[in-house]
Amino acid sequence: MELDDDRHPLWLTDQVKLVSVGIDVGSATTQVVFSEIIMRRLGRELSSRYVVVARELLHASRVHLTPYAESDSGPRIDECAIRGIVAEGFREAGMTRAEVDSGAVILTGEATRRHNARAIADALAAESGNFVCVTAGHHIEATLAAHGSGAVAHSQRSGGAVLNIDMGGGTTKFTVAESGKVVSTAAMHIGGRLIAQGVSGELVRLEPMAQEIADHLGFRWHLGCRPATEELKAMASWMCAAVVEFAQGGRLPPDTVPSLLLTPSLSRGGPYDAVFFSGGVAEYIYGNESGVFGDLGHVLGEEMRRRVRGLPGPLLRPSGGIRATVLGASQYTVQVSGSTVFITDPSPLPLADLRVIRPALSLAGEMSAEFVCSAITEHVAVFDVDLDAPVALAFRWEGAPSFARLNSFAVGLARALEPRLVAGLPLVVIFEGDVAQSIGALLDEQVRGRAAIVSVDEIEVSDFDFVDVGRALPDSGTVPISIKSLVFQL
């Protein structure tokens, strides 16, 4: 008798389907995306861990211009209008919040700088259920866009170096991926929504960087003025020239605006095996959009199309253009595991929505507290991590678990996390390797009761994951870990 795989109990046990929604509030646009994620248990590896094997787009809302409202402190994101956009997305998808298993709210670009940005993300997350809430810095946004565009996946297939250029409303992000891994990112203050024009062509928004570039070009712009078409084209030409030159060599041209670069330069320049564009301007570059929305988007797209031959590699079409960031960041899944633990008494568990930080730190060789502290501190800075926020640090232990090595690691970790100790916030540490109990005990000696400690092992997580840590199970003493992993291009 043949088994009907999708109905057999063993098949149902090994397969998990989740409905996920992503809400992306950017400086220029806002959108809502619904997906179904299929996960499969790693049975062949004798593991209870589930991994993502497929993703299907269920519904994508139309792309809305991010609504702003005036306040005493200047323009701010209109939270009431944002909630309306999200509610409309649910209605159009024919879904209720109760039918959604997971999701994320992410704020990107200039939207992160509005004084009410975080409050909006938190409110949407609370209103929409069990969501992760992220205010993305330049490195994170660049990485997510490169995953969502398909650039990272292409580099993995080709085994070469690929450049993704994400041109959004307020910023342009550059991501270099090699053999499936992001190796360098950068961002500059160029975007299609740095200005906005009214129905008569008058400037109704003039961001400081747009004013700076206009002054650099000799234009006398101010709110209410009507820039000439030639001036708009000249600004777009100057912006695109800066983008192309930076893409070629990872450096800005000599004659530029000093504050244009928002991050350190790329670690390498071209040539590349391929170049992808994502973001709103990409829709014009690839000919998917022809409408005009009272900003620089269309002229930037037209100008960049004329400069394609100057790119440091062949231009390829992305799998996600204006939706690249939301496809890369808004969907996450749940995995569950647990093993040897160390938990201080009284237990701080359960803990929810802890952002995973996985420092690029090899634990196989020589170990010193200074080395561990420095590596963690640098990673925290690069990834724009707020140590007052809910976080969990993840490591892969390698090498001998001698007392000297374990103790050096615990001392360095405690030093790097001193801000959390001062605030009395719990320290959550996750390991790939059977050292959690030993390091937890040594870390407890360093902390001296200033903060609770949760140390678990045999869990595999990465940067951009979020975890929920449940209460220890009374019979086994293990801890259930819900791992909400960002789902990138498959």
N, C-alpha and C positions, 0 to 999 in steps of 0.2 A: 504494500500500500504506500503511495506517495504521500509525503507530508506537505501540507500547505504552509509554507514557511512563515507567511505573515500572520498565521493564526496559531501556530504551534506554541505551547507555553514556553519552551526553551527560547524560541525566536523572540517572543514578546519580552522575555526577561533580558535578553541581550540588546534589545533595541529601545531607544528612548526618543520620543518626539517632543519638541518644545516649540511653542510659539513665542517669538521674540519681537520686540518693537524698539526702534531707535528714534530718538528725538534729537535733531541736530540744529542748534541755534547758533548761527554764524553772524558775523558783522553785516553781511549782505543778505543772506537767505536763511530760511527756516524750512525744515521738511521733516516728515514722519515716514518711516519705513517699517513694514511688517514682514517677517520672514518665518519660515518653519525650518528648524534645525533638527537634523537626524544624527543621533549619537549611537555608537556601538561599543560594547564592552570588549576589552582586549583579552578575549578568552584564550587565544593561542599563546599569549605570554603569561598565562595563569595569573592574570591580574583582574581586580574588580574595578579598575579605572575605565571610564568611558571617554571616548574621543569623538570629535566631530568628523563625520564622513560625508555629509551633504548639507546643502543649504538651498532652500527654494524661496524666491521672492514671492510673497503673497499679495502685497499691495504697497505701492509707493504714492504718497500724496503728491499733489502738484507742488512745485517749488515756490514758496511765498517770499516776497521781500520782507526781511526782518522789520517789524514795526517798532518805531521809536516814538517817544513822547517827551515833551519838554518838562523840565523840573528846575528847581532853584539852583541845582548843581550842574545844570546843562542837560543835553539829550541823554535819555536813558532808554533801555529796552522796555517796551510796553508789555508788562507781564500779563495784563488782562487779555490783550490781543493774542499773545503767545498761547495762553491757555485755550483760547478759542480755536486757534489753528490746530492744536493737538486734539481737541474734542472733535473737530471736523474730520481729522484723519481717522479717528476711531469710527466715526459714523460711516465714512466712505468705505472703510475696510469691512464694515458689518461686524465689528468686534466690540466686546465690552472689556473693561479692565480685568474682570475676573477670568477671562479666557486667555490672558497673556501670562506666560510663565516667567518671563525675564525680559530684560532690556536695559537701555542706558540713556541717560541724558548727557549730552556733551555740548559744551560751549567752546567756540573756536574763534581765532583771529581777534579782531578788535572788540568783539562782543565780550571777551573775558575782561576787558578793561572798564566796562561800564559798571558804575558803583552798585547796581542791583543785580549784576550777572549771577553771582553765586546764589543769591536768594531765589532767583528764578529757577535755576537748576534744581536746587533743593526742594522747592515747592512742587515742581513737576515730578520729581522722583517720588516724593511722598504721596502725591495725588495719584500717580500711575501705578503704584504697587511696589514690588520688590525689585527696584531698579538701582543700578550703579549710577552715581552722579560724578561727572568728570569735568573740571575746567581745564582744558588742554593748553599746555604751553607749546612753544614753537616746535620743540623736538618731538613731542608726542603727536601733535597734529601732522607734522611732516611724515612721521612714520606711519600713522594711520592712513593718510592719503595714498602713500606709496603701496600699502597693502591693498587698499580698496580699488586702486586703479589697475591692479594686476602687474605692476612693475616688479614687485618683489618676487611674485610667482614666476614671471618671465626670466628673471635672473637665475632662479633656481633651475628652471628647465634648460637654460642655455649654458649655465655654469660661468657666465661672464658678468661684467659690470653694466648696470642699467641706471639711468638717471630719471627720476620723476620730478617734474616741476608743477607744483600745485599753485595755480594763480586764482586766489579768492577775492573777496571784497576788500579786505584790508591789508593782507600780506601775501607774499609769494614764498613758498617753502620749497627747498631743494632736498632731495633724498637720494643718496647713492646706495644701491643694493648690489651685493656681490654674492653669487651662488646661494641666493635665497635668504641672505641676512643683510639687515641695514647696517652699514658701516660708517655713515656720516650724514649729518643733516645741517641745514642752515636756513635762515629766513631773512628776508628783506621787506622793507615797508613799502611794497608796491601792490596795488590792488584796484579792482574796477570800481569800488564803491567809496574811494577816498573823497569823491565829490558826488553830489546829487543835484540835479537841476529840476526846476519846476516846469510847468507846462509852457511857459514863455521862454525857457532857456536860462532863467536866472538861477544863480547858485543858492540852493537852500541848505546845503551842507558842504562845509569846506574843512576837512580834517587837517590838523596841524602839518602833517607831512605833505599833503597836497599844496598847502600854502607855501611850505619851504621849497618844494620843487618849482612851483610857479615863480617864486621870487628868484630862484637860481636861474630860471630861463628868461627872466626879465619881464614877466607878466604881472600886471597890477590887478590881482584878483582880490575880491572881498565878497562877503555874503551880499546877495542882491544884484551883483554885476552879471553881465551876460558874456561869457567867454566866446571869442570868435571860434569858428570851426577850425581855422588854421592853428589856433593856439591849442585846442584839444588834441588835434592830431600831432602837434609838435611834442606835447607832454607825453602822449602815448608812445611816440617814437623814441623819446629819451628813456622812458621806462623800459621798453622792450630791448633797447640797446644794452642797458645795464643788466637785464636778465640774461641775455645771450652771452655777454662777455663774462659774467660771473659763472655761467654754466660751462663755458669753455675752459676757464682756468681756475675756478674756485676763488677768485678775487674780484673786487670791484674795480672799475676803470678809474684812472687818476682824477679825472674831472667829474666829480660826483658830489652828492650831498653827504656830509660826514655821518649823519645819523641814519642813513638809509639801511645799513646792515644792522639787524636786530640781534644777531648771534655771532659767535666766531665763524670764520670761513670754513668751507669744506676742507676735509683732510686731503682731498685729491681733486684734480680736474679731469677733463676729457683726455682722449676720446672714450666713448662708451659704445657698447654693443647696440644699445637702443635708447631712445629718449621718449618718455611719455609725458603728456600734459594731463592734469586733472584740475578740478575746481570750476567755478562758474565761467571764467574766461575761456577754458578749454572747449566749452560748447561752441564758441565762435571759431576757435582755431580749427576744429574738425568739421565745421559747417553744419552742426546740429541745431544752431540757433541763429535767427536773423533779426529778432526783435530788438528794439531799443528801449531801455528802461531808465533813461535819464541819468546815466552815469558813464564811466569810461570803458565799461565792459566790451562794447562792440568795437570801439576804435582800437583798444588793446588787442583784441582778437584778430582784427584785420591786419594790424601792423605786424603781429607775430607770425601770421601766415606768410607775409612777405619775407620774413627773416628765417624761414625754416632751413634754408641751405647753410646758414651760419651756425646751426646747432652742432654740438660735438658728437653726433651719432644719428642714425636714421630714425625718423619720427614714426612711431607705431601708434595704433589706436588703442585707447584704454578700454578695459571692461567696465569701468565706472568713471564718468566725467565729473559732473557737478555733484554726483552722489558718492564720490569716492570716499570721503571721510566718514559719512554716516554708514556706508557699507562696511568700512574697515573697523569702525569703533562701536557702533550702536548695538551690535548683537553679541551676546555672550551666552555661554552654556553652563550647565551645572554638572560637576563631577563629584564623587564622594569617595573618600578613603579615610584611613586613620591607622596609627600604629603607636609605638612607644612614645610616651609623653612625659613632660614635667610640668606641673601646674602648681603655682603657689597657693597657699591656703590663707584667706578665703579665695575661692576661685572667681575670676572676673568673667567667666563664661556664662551665657553665650555672648559672642561678639559678631557683629554683622558688617558687611561691606568694607572689609579691610583691603586697601589697595596694596598689591604685592610689589615689592621693590626687590629686584634680583641684581645685586651689584656684580659687575664683571670682575670677579675675584677668584683666582685659582687657589684652591686649598690643598694642592698636591705637594708643594715644595716647602721651602723655608717659611716659618710662621713667626711673625712678630706682631705685637699689639699695634705698633705704629703703622705697619703695612695694612692691617685690617681696618683700622680707623680711617686712614687716608683713602682707601678704595671705597669704603661706604660713603664717606663724606662727599667725595667727588661724584659718585653716582647720584646721590640725593640732589646735588646742585644741577647736574646735567638734565635730570628728569623733572625738574621743577617740583620737587616733593615737599609738601608741607608736613614737617614732623609733628605738628600739633594735631594733624588729621588722623583718622583711623588707618594704620598701615601695618603690614606684616613683612618681615624681611626673609628672603629665601636664599638658600645656599646649597651647593652640591659639595658634600664633604668628600675629600680624597686624601689618601695617605694614611699613615699610622695614627690611631686615636690615642697617642701618648698624652700623659698629663700635661707636659710642657706645651704641646701644640694646642690642646683643647683649652688650656688656661689662657694662653696668649690670645686665642680667638675671642674668648669671653671678655677679656680685659679690653681689647680693641673695639669690640661691639658695644660695650657699655660706654666707652668714651665717645664713640660716634653718635650714640643715642642720648647723650646727656640732656638735650632739651626735653626729651620725653620724661626722663627721670625727674627733672626739676618740676615738670608739670604734674607728676604723679600718674602719667598715662601708662597703660599696660604695654609690655614688650612682647610681641608675638614673633616667634622665629620658626621657620619651616625648613626642614632639611631633606635632601635626597641622600640618605645614608643613616645608619643606625647609631646616631650620636646625640639625639635630642635630650635624653635623660641626663647624660653626663654634662653636656654644655648648659642645660637648664640649671643644674645644681651649682655649677661654677659661676654662672651669670647671677644667680641669686646671692652668692657671696659678694659680688661686686656691687649689686644694687642695694643691698642692706636694707631691705624693706621699704625703699622709696617708691617702688612700683611693682605691680603684679607681673608675673612671668608665665607665658604659655610657650612651651617648646615641643614641637611635634616632628616626626620624621616619616620617611617613606612616602612623601608627597611630592609630586612633580608639578611645579608652577613656574610661571614666567612673568616678566614685566608685562603690564596691562591686564593681568588677571586680578580678580577681586575674590576674596574668600569670606565665607561665613564659618565661624568656628562654634560648634555646638557644645553642649555639656558632655562631660565624660560619661560613657556608658557604665552603669554600675557593675555589670558582670565581668566585662573584659578590660575595663579601664581605658579603652580606646576612645578617641575623640572623632566624631563625624566632622569632616571638612567639606563644605560645599564650595567648589571651585568654579567661579564664573569667568570663563575664559573668553576674551575677545575673539570673535570668529573672523578671520581674514579670508582673502580670496582662495578658494579651493582649486 
